[in-house]
C-alpha cells in the first residue's frame, strides 16, 4: 500500500514552520500513544506513522529531499527516511518534543503503561562522506564500496563497555528503569514527575569494572567497508542517507546515520542539463550543405545520426531517451545535439579558387528568413 503524504499525516502544509510541525506531532503522539490506547493496533500504527512523518519533516535536509522527490527522496534506495524506525527510535524523540526524559504519559500512568519505565537509549552521531560519480554511473546507478573511518562497537566487550558480564549490574538508583520519579504535593493533589536517572544517565545499568580496550565507552576508533547502492539519476549536491551506518553509540545504543553527498565528475564531451544531456557537434559547411552521417558520443556509447542536406548552424537534433533517468523512475531524458558549422582558418590556393567560384552562386548566398527559424524559436518549439 502506498505511503500517505507526510504533511497530510501531521495535518500541516508545506509552508508550516518547525514549531507548527512539532506542535502537530505532539498532538498526534498524545492522541495515539500506546499507553493511552493499550492493545489498539490501529492507534499504534498511526502513532508510528506520525513519528515517521515527523522524523523526516523535522530534519531540514530530509525535508528538502522529501519536498523535491517525495517518498523516493526521503528513502532513496532504502536509505533513511524513517522507514527503519522502531519504538526505541520514536521514544528517543520525546526528550525534544515533551522536554523530558521519555513518554508524556509517565507522570500520569506512573510508568506502568506499555512503554512505561523505558530506559534511555543512546544514539551515535551521524557521519558525512562525499562520493564522486561520472556521468555513466549517474545514468545507470552504481555500487560503491567505501572504507569509512568511524567509531565502531568494541569487539572485546561487544559494545557494553564492561570488563565482563558480571560487571554489568542493574542501577540501584532507578532499578533499571533509566528514570526516577518524584511525588510532590500540590493544591490539586499529588503530582508525579519523571526525570533521567542521575546515576546511570538513563541507561538503566551500571558498570562496576570497565573494559580494558575501550575504557568503558563501548566504542573504539576503527574502519568499516560499506557497500553503497546509489540509484540512477542522482545529481550534484543530492544527499542520501544510510540508517545505522554512522558512528556506533556508547554502551550498545543505536548507531547514527551515514550521510552521502553526491559529487558529479564533469564529462569530457557531454554536459548535463537536468535530465537532458547536451553535445556540441561541429561539422564542415560542406557536410552541412550536402548532408552526412556522423557519430556522436552518448552515455551508452557511440550513436550515428543523419545530417540532412542544407542543415543550418544552430539546429538542435534530439536523441530520445539518451539522457539521464529520473530518480526511482522509468522516465529518461533526451540527448540534445547542437549543430555548429566549422569554418577552416587556413585553406590552400586550389581550395580558395574553388570557393571563389562558388561565392558568386546564388545558392551560396545567405537568405535569412527563408524557411528558417531563429535559434530561440527552435529552442521554444523543442521544449513545448
N, C-alpha and C positions, 0 to 999 in steps of 0.2 A: 504494500500500500504506500502511495506517495506521501512524503512528509508534508505537514502543514506549514504554511508560511510562518516564520518566527515572529514577525510583527503581529500577525493575526492571533497567534497563541497568547502573547502578552497583552494584546488589545491596545497597541500603541502604533503610531505612524513612523515612517522613516525619518521624519524631521524631529522626533522626540529627543529630548535631552537625556543625558546619562542619569540624572536624578529621576526623571519621569519613568525611564525603563526600570530602574531599581525599585521605584515605588510600586510599579505594576507587578513586578516579580514577587515582591514581598507580600502583596495582597493575595496572589495565587498560591504562594508557598504556604501561607497560613490556612487558606481555604482547603487545600488538598493534602495537607501534611498527614503522613501515616499515623501519627499519634492522635489526630483528630478523626481519622477515618480508618480505624482498625479493621483489617480484613477486606477492605474495599479495593478490589483490583483496579477498577476504573479510575478511582481517585489517585491511586498510586501511579498509574500510567500518566495521568495528567500532571501529577507532581514532577515526574521525571521529564516530561515533555517541556514543561515550563522552565525547569532547570537547564535543559539543553539549549533552549532559546536564549535564556539569559547568559549562559556561558559564552555564546557567540556575540550577542548584541552588546554585552558589557565590555568586550575587548575591542578597542578601536581597529586593530589590524584585521581581526576576524570579521568584524562588522563591515569593513570596507570590501573585503573579498566577497562576503555574502551579498552585499548590495550590488556588486558588479556581476557576479556569476551565480548567485542563488546557492542552493544546497551543494552544487558541484564545486563552487569556490570555497565553501566552508569545510568540505571534506574531500578535497581532490585526491583521487587515488586511494581513498580510505584513510587519509590523514586527518587527525584532529576533528574540529567542528562539533565537539560534544558527543560524537557518536560512541565514544568509549567510556562515557561517564557511568559510574556506579554510585551507590548510596554514600560511600566514603567521599567521593568527589563532590557530591551535592552538598553534603553536610559541612564540608570544609569551606563552602561559600558563606555559611551563616555568620562567621566572625565578622565579615564586612557588611552583610545585609542587615543583621539584627544587633550588631555591636556587642556581641557576647561571645561565649565560648562554644555555642552549638545551637541546638534546636530552640526555637522561640517558645516551645511548649514545656521546656524543662522546668520552668518555675511554676507552671500551672499543674503539671501532672507529676511533679516530684521525680522525674526521671524514670517513671515506671512504665511509660509507653513503649511502643515497638522499638523506637530508636533511642529511648532514654538511656542515660549513663554511658553514652558512646565516648570512648577516649579519642583525643585529638590525633589525627594522622598527619605527620609531617610531609612536606612536599619539596622535591628538589627543584632547583632553578632551571629555567629554560636555557637552551644553547642556540646560537645562531651561526650558520655557516653559509658560504657562497658556493654555488655550483655553476660552472661555466658550460654553456651548451652551444654547439654550432647550429646552423640553420637546418641541416638534415636531421639532427637529433630532436630539435624542436618540432619539426614536421611529423616525425614518426614516433616520438616518445623515446625514452631512454632509461636504461637501468645503470645506475652508478653505484659502485662500491667505494665508500669513502672511510678512511681511518679518522676517527674523531677522538681527540684528547679530552677526557672529561672525568668527572667523579663517578666511580663505579662501586658497587657493593663489595665490601671486604670479603674475600674468599675464606679467610681464616675463621671469621665468626659468622659468615653468611649474612652480614649486614646488621647483626644485632648490636654490635659494639661491646659484647660481653666476652669475657675470657672463656667461659663455658656455659652450658645451660643452667647449671646450678647458680650461676652468678646473676641470673635474671630473676628478680622477685617482684611480686605484686606490691605496688606502692602502698605503704601503710597509712599514708595521709588520706588518700581518696579511695582506697580499697580497689584500685584498678579501674575506677570509672573515668579518670582523667580530669574530673572536675569536682569541686567541693561545693556544698550547698549551705546556705546560711538562712536561718529563720529570724525575722525581725518582727516586732510588734508595732503595728500602726493603728491609726484611728479606725481603719477599715477591717482590722483584724490582723492575723498573722500573714506575713508575706514571705515567700521563699524565693531566694535568688541563687543563681549558679555562677561560678567563675572557674577559670582554669586553675588546676591544682598547682600551687607554687613549688611543690617538692619535685614532681616528675614532669612539669611543664606540659601536662595534658597527655602524656604517653600512656599513663596507667601502670607503668612499671619502673623499677629502679635497678640499676646495675651496681652490684657490690664489688666486682673485680673487672676492670676494663681489659679489652683485647689488646695484646701487645703490638699487633700490626697497625691497627687504626686508632689506638689510644682512646677507644670508647666512642668514636664518631660513627662507626659503622660503614664509612666510605673512605676510599683511598683514590689517589690520582692514578688513572690508567688509560688504556687505549682500547677502543672498540671499532671493529669494521662493520659498518652499517650499509645495508643494501637499500638504495632509494629508487623506487619506481616512479619516474616522472612522466605524467601523462602528456600526450601530444597537444600542441597548441599553446603552451605556456609562453609568457612574454617577459621582456626585461622588467625587473623590479617586482615581479609577482612573488609572493611568499607561500610556501607550502609548509605544512606542519605535520610532524610525526609524533603521535601521542606516546609518552613514556620512553622516548629515546634521548631525553636530555640528561642532566646530571641526576645521579642517584640521590635519594633522600636519606638523611641520617636515621639510624635505628629502624631500617626496613620500611620506610614510608613510601609514598608514591613518587616515582621519578618524574622529572619535568619533561617538557616537550622539546623536540628538535625543530627549529625554525630554519627552513631552507630558502635562501634568497636566490632567485634566478638571474643570471647574467648572460646576455647574448654575445657570442663572438661574431664580429662583423664578417660577412661573406665577401669573397674576393670580387665577385661579379654581380651578385644579386642583392637587392635591397628589399627589406620588408616594410610594408605599409599596412598595418593592421593584419588582416588575414590574407592580403594580397602580396604577391612578390613582383618586383619591378626589375626589368632588364633593359639596358640601353643597347640597342642594336645599331651598328654603324655599317652602312652599305655604300657602295660607289654609286654615282649618279647614272652609270651605265646599267647596273643591276636594277636601279630604281626605274629606269626608262624601259628596259627590255623585260624585266621580271627575272626572278631567280628562285632557287631552292637553297635555303641556308639552314645551318644547325645553330641552335641556341641552347645554352645550359639551363637546366631546371633542377629543382630539388631531387627529382627522380632520375636524373641523368640527362643525356643529350636528347633533343627533340628537333625534328625537321619541320620547318614552316615554309610556306609558299609566299613569295613576294610577287604580287600582281604587277603586270606592266603598268607604268605610269604612276607608281606609288610615290606620294609626296612626303617630304620630310615632316615629321611631327605626327604622322599617322600612328595610331595605337592598335596593336594586334592583341587579341585575347586568347590565352590558352586556358580553357575552362577546367577547373578542378586541379590546377597545378600549383596552387598556393598552399597556405598553412591551414590546418583544420582548427575549428573552434574547440576549446577545452571540453572534453566529455561530450562531443557531438560528432555526428556523421558529416556535417556540413564542412566544406573545404573552400577556401578562397581560390582566386584565379591568379595566373601569371600575366602581367601586362608587359608587352614588348613595345618600347618606344622606338620608332624608326628614325634614325638620324642619317642624313646624306653626307657622306665623307667626300671632301674635295682635296685632291692632291696638291701639295705646295710646290713640288718640283716635277716638271714634265720635260720629255725630250723634244728635239726640234721637229721630228716627224709627228709626234703626238700633237704638238702645238699647231702644225699645219692642218692636221685633220680636224682639230677643234675649231680652227678659224673658218674652215669651210662650212662646218655645221652652225657656226654662230649666226650666219645670215639666214638660216632656215627659220620660217615662222613657227615650226613645231618646237624649236628650242628657245623660243622667247616666252618668258613668263606671262601668263594671262590670269592675273588674280581675279577671283570672283566667278570664274567659270567652273561650275560644278565642284567647287572646293569650299570647305568649311574651315573656320579657324581652329586652332589647337584647343581653345577653351570651349568652343561649341562641340567638338568631338568628345572632350572630357565630360561635358554635361550630359551628352547623349548616352555615354557609356554608363555613368552612374545612375541615370534614370531608368 
